[in-house]
Amino acid sequence: MIKNRMLKNAYWIIACKILQSILNLFVGVISARYLGPANYGIIAYASSIIAFALPLMQLGLQSILVQEITHDNENEGKIMGSALTLSIFSSLLCMIGVIGFTFFANREDSTTVIVCAIYSISIFFQAAEMIIYWFQAKLLSKYSSIIILLAYVAVMSYKIYLLATGKNLYWFAFTPVINGFLVALGLVVVYLKKGAQKLSFSLSYAKKLFSKSKFFIISSMMITIFQNTDKLMIQSMLGEAYVGYYTAALTVAGVVGFVYSAIIDSANPVIIEAKKIEQAKFEKNISSLYSVIFYLAIIQGLVITLLAEPIIQILYGAAYAPAISALRVGVWQISFSCFGTVRNIWMWAEKKYKYIWIIDVSGAILNVILNYFLIPIWGISGAAFASFATQFFANFLLGFIIKPIQKNNFLLMKGCNPIYLISFVKTYLKKKEKLKEE
């Protein structure tokens, strides 16, 4: 029964994520053409600055909430209430930090400062997105997926209005704020109707959550560093226009990323549940998840590598031609990035999460070093290669070097065996037929 619920849950997540991705790409491309590489680069720069603040706002809670609710569902109201209180308080501090940083780092560029200040408001609303993990734990992602999709449709409509009326850059900066507000409002309303328990703050639970989540703060920060440092360094070394080219390449490379995250998010609670029942089943589920990600990434990588030039030309136009080479390199980092997410699920279930910070700190340091040397030589293609090399090192090679987590790498290697993919597909098709019968 739980597998059927998991599949239904996955259908909703994947369907809504795909639609969201298509809408985002479509309107994003039009916006990029309208704004031009320089202004588009300022928007991407602001987004990267906010990305650095999010790990501090989230306090690592996003990595443990599904497991905590699954293991202690009798106190889910206290768990969610305490998590929300912590994240909201930290969001206010992060907003102040972002505004202060951008003022001192870009004091001679008032446009960039204003755009970043507007963007920072979204941090407050994103704190409420912690509720998403309650929906995941309860296999009710149908509701959160619909809320996110509806918010996206509203925001896309807003962007189309801006394009039709010729609004300036500042109006576009309000996009994440509106999106965050709508998502937060929807999640809170639906949770209050569907939640079995009222939200309440408990100091003891807050301390308990933070004692576990603190291991993930550094981890999340390090991930953010090697996901966004490249844009900041490109802006510093090459200028805003090249940030625009690079962002265009990453947008295309990650267009299917929503599918990967949807698959992983849907499988997460079922994998954790399997761990409590049978170790062999738990490990098979991990390998099967790796298998799906691995083969999807190969297909995506080959298609985009071969068609990079026409894709960029058709979507963004000749003005974004420098993005072509970066796209051909950057698309191959997707699978290794997702491998890291699955690895974290395994490490949490096996209580080895204390090693996560070692992995991510190592990856962040390597990423900064590679970007420093490669961007001046290869430009944005160098930044794309630095990201690929970092993901490969942190989410694959280190798994063999750090002995306590080598078991996960063996499960990953098993997942590369086509037998696991065939087994997964057969199981999926059988469950799909059962769902139709029901």
Secondary structure, 3 states (H helix, E strand, C coil): CHHHHHHHHHHHHHHHHHHHHHHHHHHHHHHHHHHHHHHHHHHHHHHHHHHHHHHHHHCCHHHCHHHHHHHCHHHHHHHHHHHHHHHHHHHHHHHHHHHHHHHHHCCCCHHHHHHHHHHHHHHHHHHHHHHHHHHHHCCCHHHHHHHHHHHHHHHHHHHHHHHHHCCCHHHHHCHHHHHHHHHHHHHHHHHHHHCCCCCCCCHHHHHHHHHHHHHHHHHHHHHHHHHHHHHHHHHHHCCHHHHHHHHHHHHHHCCCHHHHHHHHHHHHHHHHHHHHHCHHHHHHHHHHHHHHHHHHHHHHHHHHHHHHHHHHHHHCCHHHCCHHHHHHHHHHHHHHHHHHHHHHHHHHHCCCHHHHHHHHHHHHHHHHHHHHHHHHHHCHHHHHHHHHHHHHHHHHHHHHHCHHHHHHHHHHHHHCCHHHHHHHHHHHHHHHHHHHHC
